Amino acid sequence: MTNTWTYRDDIATGVSGRSLAGYDVEATDGGIGSIDEHSDPPGAGYLIVDTGFWIFGKKRLVPAGVVQRVDHDEEKVYVGMTKDQIKAAPDYDDTARATDSDDWYRTSTESYYDTYAW
C-alpha cells in the first residue's frame, strides 16, 4: 500500500514546488470540487478540497497517496476514490489541524482513507 501522506513517485516531481490551488478534483465517477490548498513534503502531503455545493460547502482533507494523476494542462487532479467515498470522509477541521489535536485528526483521517485500496 502507498504511504497515505506521500505522493506517488511519478506524481511527486510534477507537484513539487507548484501550486495546485484552483485545480479541479476528479473522483473515479466525476468531479468533487476544487483544491483550496495543497502540501507536498514526503510523509505530509495532502489536498484541501472545497466540495462547494456538492456536499453543502464542506471541505475534505485528502491525503496525497490518494492522488492517481495530475494533469497540469487541464488543471485537474484525479483521485482513486468515488464521490461517495470522498463524501463519507471526515469533515475537514482546520482548527484541529492547527492545534495539539493535529496528531489525533491526522490519525483519524488516515484511518478512514487507509480502508480503501487506491
N, C-alpha and C positions, 0 to 999 in steps of 0.2 A: 504494500500500500504506500502511496505517496505521503510525504510529510504534509500534514494538514496545512501548515502555515508557510510552505515554501512553494514557489512557482516551479513547475517542471523545468528541467534544463533547457529544453527547446523554446521555452517561453521567457525565461528569466532575462536573457540578453536583450530581448525586444521590449521589455518593460522597464529595465533598469535605467533610472535617471529620466524617464519620460513621465509626463503627466497623462493619466488615463481619465482624468476628470471630464465629465460630459459624454464619455463613450457610452453607447447603448449596451445593455447586457441581455444576451440571448440564452434562455434555458433550452433544453433539448426539444421543447414543444412550443417555443415562442418567446417573445420579448417580456422582460420582467421589470425594466426600468433603466435608470442610468446611474453612472458612477459619480458620487459626490467627492470621494476621496479614495486614494489607494496608497499602499505602502509596499515596498519591495525587498526589505532586507531578508536574507535567508533565515528561516525559522520564525519570522514575524510578519510575513506578507499577508495582506488582506485587501478587500474591496469594501467600501461602504456604498451600498446600493440603495438609491431612493426609488421606491416602487411606485411613487406617485399615486394616481387614483386607483391603480390596480388592487392594492390592499390598503386603501384609505390612508395614503401618505406615510405608511410605515417604512422604516429603513431596516436593512439587513446587513449584518457583518458577515461577509462571505470570505472564508479562508482562501489563500492563494492556491492551495492544492486542488481546489475545485475547478479552477480555470483550465479549459481544454485548448483554447486557441485565442489569439488576439489578431484582429485584422485592423491594422492602422489606417489603411486606405479608406475603409468603410467606417472606421471608428466604432468597432464593435468588439465586445469580449464575449466569448462563448463559454458557458459553464456546463459541466456534465451532470446536471440535475434537472428535474422537471420543474415547472412553475409551481405545482402543488408542494413539492419538497421544499422549495425556497420559501413559499408562503408559510409552511408549517415550522420553519426555523425560528429560533428565539428572536424576539424583537431586539433591534439594536438599542443599546443603552450607553450613550456617550458618558453619562455620569459614572457608571460602573467601570467603564474602560479607563477613566482618568483618575480613579481612586485606588485605595488599597484592595478593593474588591476585584481589581483587574484580573488577578490570577483565577479567582472563582468564576468570573464572567467568561474569561478565555477558555477555561476548562469545560464549562457547561456548553459553550458554543462548539468547541471541538468535539465534545461527546456526541452532539447532535449530528454534525457533518460526518463523523467517522462511522456512523451507522450505514452510510451509503458507500458503495464501491464505485467511485467516479474515476 
